[in-house]
Amino acid sequence: MEAEAAQRQEAPGATRLIANFFSYLFHPVFIPMYVFAFVIYLHPVLFAGFSEKQKLGALLIAALNLVFFPLFSVFLLKAVGFIDSIFLRTQKDRIIPYIAVGIFYFWAYTVFKEQADYPRLLPAFVLGIFLSSSGALLANIYFKISMHTIGAGGLLGFFIILIRSNNLTMAWPLALVILITGIICSSRLLLGSHKQGEVYAGLVLGVIAQLIGYYVVVS
């Protein structure tokens, strides 16, 4: 705790403000929506031929199961007193939320897996999210692994898979994702929210979970 406090004092106010901004902007609960929005509306091939209604339907399914329900469950747990803070600053606070969001992630994976028209990369991505949340639950027994860098690792892992499984040039999205990953890791360290090992462990877990998800669903 003393080391954490020292790290927080080292960061100037303006730096902490910027780091907090990026921590909220790239909060792990929002990462799936950024991926889905890119795949559905910016990728030139994966959703080609889909109607606007189909695209919106896929985005809404993702928003409901990967964002709304996880957020709602955390706020509900805080309201009934099962956790001390919605920011989940302690390992104890993270146990029940990890279990709750894992249920929603697995349900979302099941839903997308059953949609034969959707690209297989989507259920593979969601399975990767479920696996990373399960890995985080196990890691939480021993240390406070960074949820932010798990999300960043998932984002990076997905775009590595995307660029390797697609003949189209995906250099600029991957470069942007690498930049975002660096910003997220730096922000968590500047805020003193995690030790370096917790940050890098989260990053590795996120990437590996996506690779396993891809192998299970697509390969």
Secondary structure, 3 states (H helix, E strand, C coil): CHHHHHHHHHCCHHHHHHHHHHHHHCCCCCHHHHHHHHHHHHCCCCCCCCCHHHHHHHHHHHHHHHHHHHHHHHHHHHHCCCCCCCCCCCHHHHHHHHHHHHHHHHHHHHHHHHCCCCCCHHHHHHHHHHHHHHHHHHHCCCCCCCHHHHHHHHHHHHHHHHHHCCCCCCHHHHHHHHHHHHHHHHHHHHCCCCCHHHHHHHHHHHHHHHHHHHHHHCC
